[in-house]
Amino acid sequence: AEPLIPDLIAIMHDAFRDTHSWVCDHASRLGLTPSDLGCTALALLLNVNTGAGAVAQIGDGAILGLTMQGQTWELVDPPDTGDPQSTYTVNKSNYADHLEVSLIASLEQDPLVAFF
């Protein structure tokens, strides 16, 4: 039988949905609204045996990969807000509209060796 291949994009969407719910619950426990807790989120899911995985991001920051030959790659490109003073956050009700998820694969000729 073929090995089961997980749907990494769906896993990332589930993780961010759960994170959004947790932030909303946490805000409620603190007597705040979710908008009082502005938070960006970045995630990496990696199969260390194959180098395949997924990255996801909402908000500012960057997830980069470093290759064996010293190249640095931005692994996910979140949408620009159009305003350098604002950013999308996971606490907003429409967070999923701004969530960017990308699959990654390590290239045999220049594999990814570090993430930051």
KADA-V582961 format. One record per residue. RES is the residue in one small letter. SS is DSSP state (2 for helix, 1 for strand, 0 for the rest). Layout:
# KADA-V582961
res = <RES,RES>
ss = <SS,SS>
This chain:
# KADA-V582961
res = <a,e,p,l,i,p,d,l,i,a,i,m,h,d,a,f,r,d,t,h,s,w,v,c,d,h,a,s,r,l,g,l,t,p,s,d,l,g,c,t,a,l,a,l,l,l,n,v,n,t,g,a,g,a,v,a,q,i,g,d,g,a,i,l,g,l,t,m,q,g,q,t,w,e,l,v,d,p,p,d,t,g,d,p,q,s,t,y,t,v,n,k,s,n,y,a,d,h,l,e,v,s,l,i,a,s,l,e,q,d,p,l,v,a,f,f>
ss = <0,0,0,0,0,0,0,2,2,2,2,2,2,2,2,2,2,2,2,2,2,2,2,2,2,2,2,2,2,0,0,0,0,2,2,2,0,0,0,0,1,1,1,1,1,1,0,0,0,0,0,0,1,1,1,1,1,1,0,0,0,0,0,1,1,1,1,0,0,0,0,1,1,1,0,0,0,0,0,0,0,0,0,0,0,0,0,0,0,0,0,0,0,0,2,2,2,2,0,1,1,1,1,1,0,0,1,0,0,1,0,1,1,1,1,0>
